[in-house]
């Protein structure tokens, strides 16, 4: 068998193995972190899924570099000590998988949505830990 045929087979086999490994990793990582389609609110214009890549403040973070303003959540501004504490608390979620049901609204450069992190409602987490309040005026789906 010529050397180039062996190299081609080896390369092809290696590519297939890498593909299978990456596919398996993707499935493994997503098993416990994604919300099933049955749980997605039918009013969602779209769903944004991915890791939290940046935290701006208590009610805004970036999912896969897309800024998301959390609907119905009112957190203190970063210019206050309470706001800094809310932001610091939110930073613990950086790198975690988020699922955001987008309402279709935009504010500044941010999409607006209801997000869950590892299956838990982020707005509820922030209120339960006394960093933020619910803002009924902006609870467009009347979740809270």
N, C-alpha and C positions, 0 to 999 in steps of 0.2 A: 504494500500500500504506500503510495507516495506521501511524503511528509506534509504537503499542503492539505491533503484530504484529512489526515489525522488532526491537524491544527484546526480545520474548519469544524470537524465533529466536536472536538474539545471545546471550541469557542461557543458553538451552538448549545452544547450541553450545559456549559457554564451560564449562558444567558437564561436558559430555561430554569435552571436551579435558582438563580437570583430572582427571577420573576416570581417563582412559587414562594420563595421565602418572604419577599416583600408583600405579596398578596396575603400570606398567612399572618404576618405582623399587623397589617392594616385591619384584618378581620378581628384579630385578638385584641388590639387596642380599642376597637369600637364596640366590643361586646357589651360592656357594662355602662358605657358613657352616653350612648345615643338614646334619644327618646324615639319610641317606635312611631311610625306614621299614624297609627290609631290614636296616639296621645296628642298629636299635633292639632291645635285649634283650627277648625275649618275656615276661620276668618283670616288666617295668616296669608299675607300676600306672597311671602316666600319664607324659607327657613334657611338660616345661616348656621352652619356647623363648623366647628374647628377649635383649635386651642386659643386660649386667651393669651394674646401676644403682648399686650400693653395695658396698663391701668392708668387712666387719666385722673379719675376721682371716684368717689363712692357710688355714683350712679352712671358712670360712663367708662367702658373698657373697650378694647379692640379684640375682635374675634378674627383670627387670621388676617390681621392688619386692617380690618374694616371697623371703624368706630361705631359703637352701638350705645345709644342713650336708653337706659332702662325705663320702660313705660311705667307710669304711676308711682315712681320712686322719687322722693324729695330728700336729698342729703345736703348737709351743710357744705358751704363752699370751702375750697382748699385754703383760702386766706384766713380761715378760723382754725383754732386748735381742734374743735370737734370735726371739722372737715378733714383735717390732716389725719385724725384717728380713723375716720371712715375710709380714707384712701389707703392707709396702712393696713387696715383689716382686709380690704379688697385685694391687696397685693398677694395675699396668700393663695389666691386662685389663679395667679399667672401660671400658664403652662397646662392648666386643667382644660378638659374638653367642655365646651359650651354648646348648647343648642338654643338658638334665638328665633322665636316666632315673630317675624317682622310685621308691623301693622300697616306699612305703606307710607307712614309719615316720615318726614325728615326734619331735622333741626340743625341748622348750621351745616357742618360736614358729616353729621351723624345720621344713621338710620335709627329708627325707634322700634323697640320690640320688648317682648317678655322673654327673659332668658332663664334657662336652668343650667346648673353646673353639676355634672355627675348625677343627674336625675332630681336635683333639689332646686326649687324655685329661688332664684337669686334675690329677688325683691323681698321675699319672706325671710330669707336668711338675714338680710340687712336690718329689717324691722325687728325681728326676734332678738337680735344682738344690740338693739337700741342705738344703732348708728344713723338710721334714717327713719322717715315717716312715709306712709302711703299718701299720695296726692290724688284724692278722688277725681278732681277735675280732669286729670290726664290718664285716668284708668279707663281707657276707651272700650275695653272689653268687660268692664265691671268684674274683674277677678277678685278684688279685695274688698 
